[in-house]
Amino acid sequence: MRIGLAAPLDGAQAILGQQMRDGARFAAGNANADLHVSDDQCTAQGGQNAALELIAAQVDIAVGFLCTESLEAALPVLTQAGIPVITSGVRSNGITDRRQREGWLVWRVAPRADAELAAVADILVSRWREELFAIVDDGTIHGRELAESLRLSAEVAGLQPVFVDTFRPQMENQIGLVGRLRRAGATHVFVGGDRDDAAIISRDARELDYELNVAGGEALRAEGDIPFADGTLMIAMPEWSATASEDALARFRLEGIFPDGYVVPTHAATEIAVEAANQARDRSLPIAEILGTSTFATLAGITGFNEIGDLAQNPYRLHRYDRGRFVVIE
């Protein structure tokens, strides 16, 4: 069995490419599979060249790809050669949205670009059904998309926020905003903004002796000097290293690998590739058919794909801030 890996190996993205190589190499070694690595350079030309290299190496299936440009260029070439791809890095919605129209043989363990929006809406609408909640954003495209997704989902569910506003980001305090939230009677607020703004809103509410429950997206995971109040909610991907067992972490450490960044997702993609290739051989079926109909046990948990090649379940989860760190609660 030959597994192909396409990843950037030089330049600004080389550190991330090395994480992909570490994860794929470790998983392939455990399965006694050969691994052929090609540098896709995170460019369209590099992706096409990597695809041709993988075809020449007669790989059964390919994993990796960090950048949309290289994957989009490689997919027509690899699909024509009948080589499926499991990407662990590309989140662009268009990759799988165009899959059926283009006939691409592509699946992914990376989440879709809009997975965070969907998770924020799904989780908070059900959780805040009986609460007086507000929605604020910092005016950026992403912050506004998060806030609007939550507002529309709440509206569909028959719920109305008590307060909606856009605040000015990167201020030393948000006393004015917090005062308006209190006058509106909000007990919960979703902040479509970065980590520091959410922390400042939480801090200013505490200083005014105002009990305000703050929630935000995965931007809250960033480093910052202002601590959150215990109970602050974050909708985000679980840390990949947190999904691995202690035994797996110990094996990584023996290899001198820290399971961070793209190590674990590329390890999971390689595990799936190996299992799908084995099943295809044993059942005399195409690998693509196995990928579309089976579930797979990986370092990141049980994984399966939907009809367009995305993860069957949204990987974003609800976290709560507890004694200095966010922990998964659902």
C-alpha positions in Angstrom: 0.0 0.0 0.0 1.3 3.4 -0.9 -0.1 6.6 0.7 0.7 10.0 -0.9 1.1 13.2 1.1 1.0 16.6 -0.4 2.2 19.4 1.8 4.3 22.6 1.7 7.9 21.7 2.6 9.7 25.0 2.1 8.9 28.7 2.7 6.5 30.4 5.1 4.2 27.3 5.4 7.0 24.8 6.0 6.3 24.5 9.7 2.7 23.5 9.0 3.8 21.1 6.3 6.2 19.5 8.7 3.3 18.9 11.1 1.4 17.2 8.3 4.5 15.1 7.4 4.9 14.1 11.1 1.3 13.0 11.4 1.2 11.1 8.1 4.6 9.4 8.7 3.6 8.2 12.2 0.3 6.8 11.0 1.7 5.2 7.9 4.6 3.6 10.0 2.1 2.1 12.4 0.2 0.5 9.5 3.3 -0.7 7.6 2.3 1.5 4.7 4.7 3.3 2.3 4.5 7.1 2.4 5.4 9.2 -0.6 5.7 12.9 0.2 5.4 15.6 -2.4 5.9 19.4 -2.0 2.8 21.2 -3.2 4.3 24.6 -2.3 0.9 26.0 -1.4 0.5 27.1 -5.1 -1.6 26.0 -8.0 1.5 25.0 -10.0 2.9 23.2 -7.0 -0.4 21.3 -6.5 -0.4 20.2 -10.1 3.2 19.1 -9.9 2.6 17.2 -6.6 -0.4 15.4 -8.2 1.8 14.2 -11.1 4.5 13.1 -8.7 1.9 11.1 -6.7 0.6 9.5 -9.8 4.1 8.5 -10.9 4.7 7.0 -7.5 1.5 4.9 -8.0 0.0 5.9 -4.7 -3.4 4.3 -3.8 -4.8 7.4 -2.0 -3.5 10.9 -1.1 -3.8 13.0 2.1 -2.7 16.4 3.2 -3.0 19.7 1.2 -2.9 22.8 3.3 -3.9 25.4 0.7 -7.0 25.7 -1.4 -5.0 26.8 -4.5 -2.8 23.6 -4.6 -5.7 21.3 -3.9 -8.0 22.8 -6.6 -5.2 22.4 -9.1 -4.4 18.8 -8.0 -7.9 17.4 -7.8 -8.7 17.2 -11.5 -5.4 15.5 -12.2 -5.7 13.0 -9.3 -9.4 12.4 -10.0 -8.6 11.5 -13.6 -6.1 9.0 -12.3 -8.7 7.6 -9.9 -6.8 8.6 -6.8 -9.0 9.8 -3.9 -7.8 12.7 -1.7 -8.5 13.2 2.1 -7.5 16.8 2.9 -6.6 17.7 6.5 -6.0 21.4 5.9 -8.4 23.0 3.4 -11.6 24.5 4.9 -12.9 26.3 1.8 -16.6 25.5 1.4 -16.2 25.4 -2.4 -14.0 22.3 -2.4 -16.8 20.0 -1.3 -19.7 22.2 -2.6 -18.3 21.7 -6.1 -17.4 18.1 -5.6 -20.4 16.5 -7.3 -20.5 18.9 -10.2 -16.8 18.5 -10.9 -16.7 14.8 -10.1 -13.8 15.3 -7.7 -12.7 12.4 -5.5 -12.2 14.5 -2.3 -13.1 14.1 1.3 -11.9 16.1 4.3 -11.2 15.8 8.0 -10.8 19.5 8.3 -14.0 21.4 9.1 -15.8 23.5 6.6 -15.3 27.3 6.7 -18.9 27.8 7.8 -18.8 25.0 10.5 -18.2 27.6 13.3 -21.2 29.7 12.2 -23.5 26.6 12.1 -22.3 25.4 15.5 -22.7 28.8 17.2 -26.3 29.0 16.0 -27.2 25.3 16.8 -25.6 25.3 20.3 -26.7 28.6 21.6 -30.2 28.8 20.2 -31.1 25.5 22.1 -29.2 26.5 25.2 -30.5 30.1 25.5 -34.1 29.4 24.7 -35.3 30.5 28.1 -32.7 33.3 28.6 -32.7 37.1 27.9 -29.8 37.2 25.5 -28.1 39.8 23.4 -25.9 39.7 20.3 -23.1 42.1 19.6 -20.4 42.2 17.0 -17.2 44.2 16.2 -18.2 45.1 12.7 -15.6 42.8 11.0 -16.8 40.4 8.3 -16.3 37.3 10.5 -17.7 38.9 13.6 -20.8 40.1 11.8 -21.3 36.7 10.1 -21.2 34.9 13.5 -23.7 37.4 15.0 -26.0 37.3 12.0 -26.0 33.5 11.8 -27.1 33.3 15.5 -29.7 36.1 15.1 -31.3 34.4 12.1 -31.4 31.0 13.7 -32.9 32.4 16.8 -35.6 34.2 14.7 -36.4 30.9 12.9 -36.8 29.3 16.4 -39.2 32.1 17.4 -36.7 33.8 19.7 -35.7 37.5 19.7 -32.6 38.9 21.4 -33.3 41.8 23.8 -30.4 43.8 22.4 -28.4 43.8 19.1 -25.5 46.2 18.5 -22.2 46.7 16.8 -19.4 47.9 19.1 -16.1 49.6 18.4 -13.3 47.0 18.9 -9.9 47.4 20.6 -11.1 49.9 23.2 -9.5 50.0 26.7 -13.0 49.5 28.1 -16.6 48.7 27.0 -18.4 50.4 29.9 -20.9 52.1 27.6 -21.8 48.8 25.8 -22.1 47.0 29.1 -24.4 49.7 30.5 -26.6 49.3 27.4 -26.7 45.6 27.9 -27.7 45.9 31.5 -30.5 48.5 30.7 -31.8 46.0 28.1 -32.0 43.3 30.7 -29.6 41.0 29.0 -28.3 38.1 31.2 -26.4 36.5 28.3 -24.5 38.0 25.4 -22.8 36.5 22.4 -19.8 38.5 21.3 -18.8 38.3 17.6 -15.3 39.6 18.0 -11.8 38.8 19.2 -10.6 37.5 22.5 -9.6 40.8 24.1 -12.9 42.5 23.4 -14.9 39.6 24.8 -12.6 39.6 27.9 -13.0 43.4 28.4 -16.8 43.1 28.2 -16.7 40.3 30.8 -14.4 42.3 33.0 -16.4 45.5 32.8 -19.6 43.7 33.7 -17.9 42.3 36.8 -16.6 45.7 37.8 -20.2 47.0 37.6 -21.4 44.1 39.7 -23.5 43.0 36.7 -23.9 39.2 36.2 -23.5 38.8 32.5 -22.8 35.4 30.9 -20.5 35.9 27.9 -20.1 33.5 24.9 -18.0 33.7 21.8 -16.5 31.8 18.9 -13.1 30.1 18.6 -11.3 33.5 18.6 -11.7 33.4 22.4 -8.9 30.7 22.5 -6.2 33.3 21.6 -3.7 34.4 24.2 -4.6 37.5 26.3 -3.8 39.3 29.5 -7.3 39.8 30.7 -8.8 36.6 32.3 -12.3 35.5 31.5 -14.8 34.9 34.3 -15.4 31.2 35.1 -18.4 30.1 33.1 -17.6 32.0 29.9 -18.6 29.9 26.9 -16.7 29.3 23.7 -17.8 27.4 20.6 -14.6 26.0 19.0 -12.8 22.9 17.8 -11.5 20.8 20.6 -7.7 20.9 20.8 -6.5 18.1 18.6 -4.0 16.9 21.2 -6.8 16.7 23.7 -8.6 14.1 21.6 -5.7 11.6 21.7 -5.3 9.0 24.4 -2.4 9.1 26.9 -1.0 6.0 25.2 -1.0 7.7 21.8 0.5 10.9 23.3 3.3 8.8 24.9 4.0 7.2 21.5 4.2 10.6 19.9 6.6 11.8 22.5 8.8 8.8 21.9 9.1 9.9 18.3 9.9 13.4 19.3 6.6 14.7 17.9 4.3 17.1 19.7 0.7 16.5 18.5 -0.2 20.1 17.7 -1.5 21.9 14.7 -1.9 19.6 11.7 -0.2 16.5 13.2 -3.4 14.8 14.6 -5.7 15.7 11.7 -3.2 14.4 9.1 -2.6 11.3 11.3 -6.4 10.8 11.3 -6.6 11.3 7.5 -3.8 8.7 7.0 -5.5 6.3 9.3 -8.7 6.6 7.3 -6.7 6.2 4.0 -5.1 3.0 5.2 -8.3 1.5 6.5 -10.3 2.5 3.3 -7.5 1.0 1.1 -7.5 -2.2 3.2 -11.3 -2.6 3.0 -11.3 -1.8 -0.7 -8.8 -4.6 -1.3 -10.6 -7.1 0.9 -14.0 -6.3 -0.5 -12.9 -5.8 -4.1 -14.5 -2.3 -4.1 -13.1 1.1 -5.1 -11.6 3.1 -2.3 -14.0 6.0 -3.1 -17.0 3.8 -2.4 -15.5 2.8 1.0 -14.9 6.4 2.0 -18.5 7.3 1.1 -20.2 4.5 3.1 -18.0 3.6 6.1 -17.0 5.0 9.4 -13.4 4.9 10.7 -11.8 4.8 14.1 -9.0 7.4 14.3 -6.9 9.2 16.8 -9.4 12.0 16.6 -12.4 9.7 17.3 -14.9 8.0 15.1 -15.1 9.7 11.7 -17.5 9.4 8.8 -18.4 11.6 5.8 -21.6 12.9 4.4 -22.7 12.8 0.7 -20.5 15.7 -0.4 -17.4 14.5 1.5 -17.5 16.7 4.6 -17.4 15.4 8.1 -20.8 13.8 8.9 -20.8 15.6 12.3 -19.8 19.2 13.0 -16.6 19.0 15.0 -17.2 22.3 16.9 -18.1 21.8 20.5 -19.2 23.9 23.5 -16.4 24.8 25.9 -16.6 26.5 29.4 -13.9 28.6 31.0 -12.9 26.9 34.2 -9.9 27.9 36.4 -7.8 29.4 33.7 -8.7 27.2 30.7 -11.5 26.2 28.4 -12.7 22.7 28.7 -15.2 20.8 26.5 -18.6 20.4 28.2 -20.6 19.0 25.3 
